[in-house]
Amino acid sequence: MKVIIDYDTVMFEFKIECNDSTIQNSLKQTIKDNQGKRITDWVKEFIKKVKEETNNDPFAMKIIGCDLYEEQYIKELFNEINIEFEKTVDDKDIQDKYKAIDNFLEYAEKSKEDIVKNALRPNIENIKTHRSTIIEIPVIATMSSGKSTLLNALIGKDYLPEDTGATTATTCDIIVNNHLHNFIGKAIFDGKEEKNTNGNISEFLKDWNLKANENINDKNDEKKYPDLKLQIEGFIPNLNTSNFNLHFIDTPGPNSSQHSHHKEKTFSYLKDNQNLPIVLYVLDPEKMDSKDDDFTLDEISKVFKNNNKSIDRIIFVYNKIDREDIEEKSIKEILNKVESFLERKGIKNAKIFPISAQYAKFAQIENNLTNKKKSDLRNYRDNFIHNIDDNYKGYQLLEYAPLTNSQREQLRKTITNGELDSELVYSGLAALKLYLEDYIINHHKKTQYKELKTIANKVYKQIETSIQLEEERLEEITEGQKKEKEENQKKDIAILDKKKKEAIEDINKIKVDKNFIEQKSREFTMSFNDIKNKTFQREELSKNEAIKLIEETNEVIKNMQISIKTDLISEMNNQLHKYLENIKKITKDKFSLDANNIEINAFNAEMENSVNAININQLHKYQEEKVETITREIESKWWIKRKLNWKVTEEHKVSKTIIKIVDLYRDTLEPYSKTFTITLEDYKQNFIEKFCNIHDSFINRIETEFENTKNNIFEKYTSSMSEDKIHKVMKLKELKKLTIDIKNFRRN
């Protein structure tokens, strides 16, 4: 069985086909539930569903249209399934699609046309929202779960107060600004702003949290610091923001009884499908049996069930993992317990990062720690880092973080960078940071442009509809006249379309005759075979015989070159001219093409691979001296032998020059045969290419003429209007064409 997923990586829309109709029907609801979600959000559950439907029988899968990140993610998730990826969209294509969306919206915003402005107006605020480069990352949990400790670990400082009383006071935004060397603090209230001046951010925040508590406890209607909000801004090491403005937010716990606004603000982050904040929800091992988290987790479960956006933006941080005894229970068992806890709350497939925020923070501020805390840091190192000598594996948090294999490998390499980098990996913080970095570029930005494209489609559709309505309004004719006009227009276009199809069909019927080239090739082969046969009749030749053979070969070469320059090239040019005239004749009666300027470049009468005659003076390379013994009869010196007619013989040595025929053929004669074969093949390919160029040129001109004539037909049926109205209609057509041209992201 084979399942095919045709996926749009920009709009998160997809179609699924299965060659088993029963399973196809059973997947309908799954397909409906996941439309609008990114494939990485649902592919795991989808494949699980397919396995259930097939009773775990083997099946193949093809996925069309993923981006590189999605492909890698799925490959690592399902290496046991035969998954074929087709038409993978690379990063450049993604950026081109983003640019096309931006271009269209920019055009719409700058346009002075009322139709465009009216279509854009209801969407302006929505566009601004989704174009925002600010990404809020609220840290949410019940009180004293370690939210502020986690944020201190993320920024690598000990700035945010971590005691219960302070954290319930007010929110604090931590703005990432990699251009600042030192953090600055701000207190904003009643339209005023107060900055820290002494550089001690920790004391600044403590003081203002005390004032915030006074604000809450003040029973008077007039607060001393109305709408108080705290901010700190500065550089966060080892965090790539991808040019987004990240705002980490330390929120008071939603279960705080002091201020109901805390709960409202927390839930607004969870349900914000416009700005899409990335939510870090901190789970405390010591409070999971209490009911402090219940209400918030119930709200999160609703988001997971009902939200059609990416749920990967809600991340669970299982903090204080150091409180778990891994000698009694493995990290895997601990995380299974957390997963089961969340599933009981209705939250499935959650991203859970095991972390010791305290360890990560201590490692980064080691030089400022007290002796007691330095001792705590040494204990963290002993517990978390593996020890080969003791065969102790440590906490191994990296292996259980919800990362891809390539992300894990990236972090393993950072362990060798130095002690601090390795401790951030061992504490689990580096895994969380890397996930945030990759999520911003691979999820948040994609979701942002998915929404922008939806808006752009909506604006384009409204422009298109408005143009159509305006065109109809300008046509002051009766319904009967309109119907007659439309029918005549359709008839004329149908006739025109038929002409185009017939012309293209007739052109495609003309075949390219290459037989004369192949015949010439056979003639040349036979000529060289004759020479070869004469050459190998004997093993050796005298020098004079070799000279005669070379002269004969040179004559053959000369005749071949003359044949190419006259017969072959002439026939090739004749064939091309004949083909050109045939096409002109075919199209002449159907379209008024300007075909007279379509001419061919004749083949050059000179051979492209010119062959020189064999140089007889090179024969010395192949000659050798051969000595023979010759026996002949002579007259005897003795009269008695002459009388008896006895035969007397005499031997003597004779030297002569011979030519090694095998070497001569291999080095001199045979290469000429190959040269002519290559030359003829080059001419053949050039010949075919010229045919194709003529063919394509005519097809393109027919298509262009078809469009021009069709436009003339449209113009013909608007001639009954006044010149003013004709001008307006033409302006609408220009607007329509411009809008379509700019909105080329429709071609995704």
Residue pairs with C-beta under 8 A, 6 or more apart in sequence:
1 18
1 19
1 20
1 23
1 54
1 57
1 59
1 60
2 18
2 19
2 59
2 60
2 61
2 62
3 16
3 17
3 18
3 50
3 59
3 60
3 61
3 62
4 16
4 17
4 18
4 61
4 62
4 63
4 64
5 14
5 15
5 16
5 39
5 61
5 62
5 63
5 64
6 14
6 15
6 16
6 17
6 64
6 65
7 13
7 14
7 39
7 63
7 64
7 65
7 66
8 14
8 65
8 748
9 39
9 65
9 66
9 67
9 70
9 89
9 94
9 446
10 94
10 97
10 446
10 449
10 450
10 453
10 745
10 748
11 450
11 453
11 454
11 748
12 35
12 36
12 37
12 38
12 39
12 450
13 35
13 36
14 31
14 34
14 35
14 39
16 24
16 27
16 31
17 24
18 24
18 27
23 50
23 53
23 54
26 53
27 46
27 49
27 50
27 53
30 42
30 45
30 46
30 49
33 42
34 41
34 42
34 46
35 308
36 308
36 309
37 308
37 309
37 310
37 311
38 70
38 310
38 312
38 443
38 446
38 447
39 63
39 66
39 70
39 74
40 70
40 73
40 74
40 312
40 443
41 310
41 311
41 312
43 74
43 77
44 77
44 349
45 349
47 61
47 78
47 81
50 59
58 82
59 81
59 82
60 81
60 82
60 83
60 84
61 81
61 82
61 83
61 84
62 83
62 84
62 85
62 86
63 71
63 74
63 83
63 84
63 85
63 86
64 85
64 86
64 87
65 86
65 87
65 88
65 89
66 74
66 85
66 88
66 89
67 88
67 89
67 90
67 91
67 94
68 88
68 89
68 90
68 91
69 438
69 442
71 85
71 88
72 404
72 406
73 404
74 83
75 83
75 85
76 404
76 405
76 406
94 446
97 449
97 745
97 748
98 449
100 743
100 744
100 745
101 449
101 452
101 453
101 456
101 745
102 452
103 742
104 456
104 459
104 460
104 742
104 743
104 745
105 127
105 452
105 455
105 456
105 459
107 739
107 742
108 116
108 119
108 120
108 456
108 459
108 463
109 120
111 117
111 120
113 735
115 463
115 466
115 467
115 470
115 735
116 463
116 735
116 739
118 462
118 466
119 459
119 460
119 462
119 463
119 466
120 459
123 455
123 458
123 459
126 274
126 451
126 455
127 452
127 455
129 274
129 275
130 274
130 448
130 451
130 452
130 455
131 448
131 452
132 275
133 243
133 244
133 245
134 244
134 245
134 247
134 275
135 244
135 245
135 246
135 247
135 275
135 276
135 277
135 278
135 440
135 444
136 247
136 249
136 269
136 275
136 277
136 278
137 246
137 247
137 248
137 249
137 277
137 278
137 279
137 280
137 436
138 248
138 249
138 251
138 266
138 269
138 277
138 279
138 280
139 147
139 148
139 150
139 151
139 248
139 249
139 250
139 251
139 280
139 282
140 147
140 251
140 254
140 266
140 269
140 270
140 279
140 280
140 281
140 282
140 296
141 147
141 253
141 281
141 282
141 283
141 284
141 293
142 253
142 254
142 255
142 284
142 287
142 292
142 293
142 296
143 164
143 167
143 168
143 252
143 253
143 255
143 256
143 292
144 164
144 167
144 253
144 284
145 253
145 282
145 283
145 284
145 287
145 319
146 162
146 282
146 284
146 319
146 320
146 357
146 358
147 167
147 250
147 251
147 253
147 282
148 160
148 161
148 162
148 167
148 250
149 162
149 319
149 357
149 358
149 361
150 280
150 282
150 317
150 319
150 355
150 357
151 160
151 174
151 248
151 250
152 158
152 159
152 160
152 162
152 357
152 361
153 355
153 357
153 358
153 360
153 361
153 364
153 427
153 429
154 174
154 236
154 239
154 248
154 429
154 432
154 433
155 174
155 183
155 234
155 236
155 248
156 236
156 237
156 361
156 364
156 365
157 183
157 201
157 364
157 365
158 202
158 361
158 365
158 368
159 183
159 201
159 202
159 205
159 232
160 167
160 172
160 174
160 205
160 250
161 167
161 202
161 205
161 206
161 209
165 213
166 205
166 206
166 209
166 210
166 213
167 209
167 250
167 252
167 253
168 213
168 252
168 253
168 256
168 258
168 259
168 262
169 209
169 210
169 212
169 213
169 215
169 216
169 252
170 208
170 209
170 212
170 215
170 228
170 229
170 230
170 252
171 229
171 230
171 249
171 250
171 251
171 252
171 265
172 205
172 229
172 230
172 231
172 232
172 249
172 250
173 229
173 230
173 231
173 232
173 247
173 248
173 249
174 231
174 232
174 233
174 247
174 248
174 249
174 250
175 231
175 232
175 233
175 234
175 245
175 246
175 247
176 233
176 234
176 235
176 236
176 239
176 241
176 245
176 246
176 247
176 248
177 233
177 234
177 235
178 235
178 236
178 241
179 235
180 233
180 234
180 235
181 234
181 235
182 199
182 234
183 201
183 232
183 233
183 234
183 235
184 195
184 196
184 201
184 232
184 233
184 234
185 195
185 196
185 201
185 204
185 205
185 230
185 231
185 232
186 193
186 194
186 195
186 196
186 230
186 231
186 232
186 233
187 193
187 194
187 204
187 208
187 211
187 225
187 228
187 229
187 230
187 231
188 227
188 228
188 229
188 230
188 231
189 225
189 226
189 227
189 228
189 229
190 225
190 226
190 227
196 204
198 204
201 232
205 230
205 232
208 228
208 230
209 230
211 224
211 225
211 228
212 225
212 228
212 230
214 224
214 225
215 223
215 224
215 225
215 226
215 228
216 258
216 259
218 224
238 421
238 424
238 430
238 433
239 246
239 433
239 436
239 437
240 437
241 437
241 440
242 437
242 440
242 441
242 445
244 440
244 444
244 445
246 440
249 269
251 262
251 265
251 266
251 269
252 258
252 259
252 262
253 262
254 262
254 263
254 266
254 267
254 295
254 296
255 263
255 292
255 295
255 296
256 262
256 263
263 295
266 296
267 296
267 299
269 277
269 279
270 279
270 299
270 300
270 303
270 314
271 299
271 303
273 307
273 309
274 451
276 309
276 310
276 313
276 444
276 447
276 448
277 313
278 313
278 315
278 436
278 439
278 440
278 444
279 313
279 314
279 315
280 315
280 317
280 432
281 296
281 300
281 314
281 315
281 316
281 317
282 317
282 319
283 293
283 316
283 317
283 318
283 319
283 338
283 352
284 319
284 320
285 318
285 319
285 320
285 321
285 323
285 324
286 320
286 323
287 293
288 338
288 341
293 345
294 345
297 342
297 345
297 347
298 345
298 346
300 314
300 345
300 347
301 345
301 346
301 347
302 346
303 311
303 314
304 311
304 314
304 346
304 347
304 348
304 350
305 346
309 447
310 443
310 447
311 349
312 351
312 439
312 443
313 439
313 443
313 444
314 350
314 351
315 351
315 353
315 432
315 435
316 338
316 342
316 350
316 351
316 352
316 353
317 352
317 353
317 355
317 357
317 432
318 334
318 335
318 338
318 352
318 353
318 354
318 355
319 355
319 356
319 357
320 356
320 357
320 358
321 331
321 334
321 354
321 355
321 356
321 395
321 397
321 428
322 356
322 358
322 359
322 380
322 383
322 384
322 395
324 331
324 334
326 334
326 395
331 354
331 395
331 396
331 397
331 399
331 400
332 400
334 354
335 352
335 354
335 400
338 352
339 350
339 352
342 348
342 350
342 352
351 402
351 435
352 402
353 401
353 402
353 428
353 431
353 432
353 435
354 395
354 397
354 400
354 401
354 428
355 397
355 427
355 428
355 429
355 432
356 380
356 384
356 395
356 427
356 428
357 427
357 429
358 376
358 380
359 377
359 380
359 384
359 423
359 426
359 427
360 423
360 424
360 427
360 428
360 429
362 369
362 373
362 376
362 377
362 380
363 377
363 380
363 420
363 423
363 424
363 427
364 420
364 424
366 374
366 377
369 377
380 427
381 423
383 394
383 395
384 394
384 395
384 397
384 423
384 426
384 427
385 394
385 422
385 423
385 426
386 392
386 393
386 394
386 396
387 394
394 426
395 426
395 428
397 426
397 427
397 428
397 431
398 408
398 411
398 412
398 425
398 426
398 428
398 430
398 431
399 408
401 408
401 428
401 431
401 432
401 435
402 435
403 411
403 431
403 434
403 435
407 431
407 434
407 435
407 438
410 434
411 425
411 430
411 431
411 434
412 425
414 421
414 422
414 424
414 425
414 430
415 421
415 422
415 425
416 422
421 430
424 430
424 433
425 431
453 745
456 743
456 745
457 746
460 739
460 743
460 746
463 735
463 739
464 736
464 739
467 732
467 735
467 736
470 728
470 732
471 729
471 732
474 721
474 725
474 728
474 729
474 732
475 482
475 718
475 721
476 721
476 725
477 485
477 720
485 717
488 717
489 713
489 714
489 717
492 713
492 716
493 710
493 713
496 706
496 709
496 710
496 713
497 706
499 590
499 591
500 590
500 591
500 702
500 703
500 706
502 590
503 586
503 587
503 590
503 591
503 702
504 699
504 702
506 586
507 583
507 586
507 587
507 695
507 698
507 699
510 579
510 582
510 583
512 575
512 579
512 687
512 688
512 691
513 575
514 684
514 687
514 688
516 568
516 571
516 575
517 568
517 572
517 680
517 683
517 684
517 687
520 563
520 564
520 567
520 568
520 680
521 677
521 680
523 563
524 560
524 673
524 676
524 677
524 680
525 673
525 677
527 556
527 559
527 560
528 556
528 669
528 672
528 673
528 676
531 549
531 552
531 553
531 556
531 669
532 665
532 669
532 670
534 549
534 552
535 549
535 661
535 664
535 665
535 669
536 661
536 665
538 661
539 661
539 662
540 658
540 659
540 660
540 661
541 549
541 658
541 659
541 661
542 656
542 657
542 658
542 659
543 619
543 623
543 657
543 658
543 659
545 659
546 619
546 622
546 623
546 659
546 661
546 664
547 616
547 619
550 614
550 616
550 619
550 668
551 616
553 614
553 669
553 672
554 613
554 614
557 611
557 613
557 614
557 672
558 613
560 611
560 676
561 607
561 610
561 611
564 607
564 679
564 680
564 683
565 605
565 606
565 607
568 680
568 683
569 603
569 604
569 605
569 683
572 603
572 683
572 687
573 600
573 602
573 603
575 687
576 600
576 602
576 687
576 690
576 691
576 694
577 600
579 691
579 694
580 598
580 599
580 600
580 694
583 595
583 694
583 695
583 698
584 595
584 598
587 593
587 595
587 698
587 702
588 595
591 701
591 702
591 705
591 706
591 709
592 705
593 698
593 701
593 702
593 705
594 701
595 698
595 701
598 694
598 697
598 698
598 701
600 690
600 694
601 690
603 683
603 686
603 687
607 679
608 679
608 682
608 683
609 675
609 678
609 679
609 682
611 672
611 675
611 676
611 679
614 668
614 669
614 672
618 668
619 659
619 664
621 663
621 667
622 659
622 660
622 661
622 663
622 664
622 667
623 657
623 658
623 659
623 660
624 657
624 658
624 660
625 655
625 656
625 657
626 655
626 656
626 657
626 658
627 653
627 654
627 655
628 653
628 654
628 655
628 656
629 651
629 652
629 653
629 654
630 651
630 652
630 653
630 654
631 649
631 650
631 651
632 649
632 650
633 647
633 648
633 649
633 650
634 648
634 649
634 650
635 642
635 648
636 642
636 646
636 648
641 648
718 726
718 729
719 726
721 729
740 746
